[in-house]
């Protein structure tokens, strides 16, 4: 029997939709979670998030998935570059 080594929810659209819903709820956005394009930028022209928005999302994600997201992490910009990249990061790091 062959076991896969990919993390749970890796490349899973269900997790991606769940994360999009968390973003919408955390920021009280006036859009549906399905309207967030997976590869569109979360900052600036895409979803239009700023650093305060990212901080709020980080707190919600930390609570929901048991991640320790640090403001001084140099990789935060890449993690939050798109919904797809954020979802991949969560899938690789989550404890819940």
Buried (B, 14 or more C-beta within 10 A) or exposed (E): EEEEEEBEBEEBEEBBBBBBBBBBEBBEBEEEBEEBEBEBBBBEEBBEBEEEBBEBBBEBBEEBBEBEBEEEEEEBEEBBBBBBBBBBBBBEBBEE
